[in-house]
Amino acid sequence: RGRAAQLAELDELLHRDDTGARIAVLSGTGGVGKTALAVHWAQRAPGEFPDGQLYLDLHGYGTVRPVEPG
């Protein structure tokens, strides 16, 4: 089962004609692939982010303690 439909929705959001900020929320239970989808989508379109991309895993869910602020 692929993620083509979800990737297409993210592509559509990125290429809207308006000039406002774009925010996408990926929701679901732990382990369904939200992070994998987001990282895969961002890696497909590096030219869309000329200032670069940053990914930071804060360990909010899982066996590793979450990163403390500060």
Sequence and secondary structure as in RCSB ss.txt:
>XXXX:A:sequence
RGRAAQLAELDELLHRDDTGARIAVLSGTGGVGKTALAVHWAQRAPGEFPDGQLYLDLHGYGTVRPVEPG
>XXXX:A:secstr
   HHHHHHHHHHHT SS S        STTSSHHHHHHHHHHH GGG TT         SSSS      
